[in-house]
Amino acid sequence: MSQPESTEKNPDDSVVASDKDPLNTSQEPLQPNSDKTSKPPGVLGVFQSVIAAMFGVQSEEKRQQDFESGHAGNYIFVGVVMVVIFVFTLIAVVNAILENAGQ
């Protein structure tokens, strides 16, 4: 039995997926954004990623993209700022509720 037309042989005789294989019938996963030239996310992209991660709705694909193309310091800084804003917002809301409850 011969190999399907959509596969190519490597020099080490392992079968890999080619561009002709749209269903990825080989065992190796295809990487959607395997470009090494992907630019790091901008400020808005970092904020979006941090907010999505805080709410727990970050997709695995986006998380991997952030780890590959982003700088950890940017995410840590924005994460700390967002947590501080969240804590001060909670303090302000609780204080406003307690003031109105005392009247």
GIURTA-V691964 format. One record per residue. N is the residue number from 0. RES is the residue in three letters. SS is DSSP state (h for helix, s for strand, l for the rest). Layout:
N;RES;SS, N;RES;SS
This chain:
0;MET;l, 1;SER;l, 2;GLN;l, 3;PRO;l, 4;GLU;l, 5;SER;l, 6;THR;s, 7;GLU;s, 8;LYS;s, 9;ASN;l, 10;PRO;l, 11;ASP;l, 12;ASP;l, 13;SER;l, 14;VAL;s, 15;VAL;s, 16;ALA;s, 17;SER;l, 18;ASP;l, 19;LYS;l, 20;ASP;l, 21;PRO;l, 22;LEU;l, 23;ASN;l, 24;THR;l, 25;SER;l, 26;GLN;l, 27;GLU;l, 28;PRO;l, 29;LEU;l, 30;GLN;l, 31;PRO;l, 32;ASN;l, 33;SER;l, 34;ASP;l, 35;LYS;l, 36;THR;l, 37;SER;l, 38;LYS;l, 39;PRO;l, 40;PRO;l, 41;GLY;l, 42;VAL;h, 43;LEU;h, 44;GLY;h, 45;VAL;h, 46;PHE;h, 47;GLN;h, 48;SER;h, 49;VAL;h, 50;ILE;h, 51;ALA;h, 52;ALA;h, 53;MET;h, 54;PHE;h, 55;GLY;l, 56;VAL;l, 57;GLN;l, 58;SER;l, 59;GLU;h, 60;GLU;h, 61;LYS;h, 62;ARG;h, 63;GLN;h, 64;GLN;h, 65;ASP;h, 66;PHE;h, 67;GLU;h, 68;SER;h, 69;GLY;l, 70;HIS;l, 71;ALA;h, 72;GLY;h, 73;ASN;h, 74;TYR;h, 75;ILE;h, 76;PHE;h, 77;VAL;h, 78;GLY;h, 79;VAL;h, 80;VAL;h, 81;MET;h, 82;VAL;h, 83;VAL;h, 84;ILE;h, 85;PHE;h, 86;VAL;h, 87;PHE;h, 88;THR;h, 89;LEU;h, 90;ILE;h, 91;ALA;h, 92;VAL;h, 93;VAL;h, 94;ASN;h, 95;ALA;h, 96;ILE;h, 97;LEU;h, 98;GLU;h, 99;ASN;h, 100;ALA;h, 101;GLY;h, 102;GLN;l
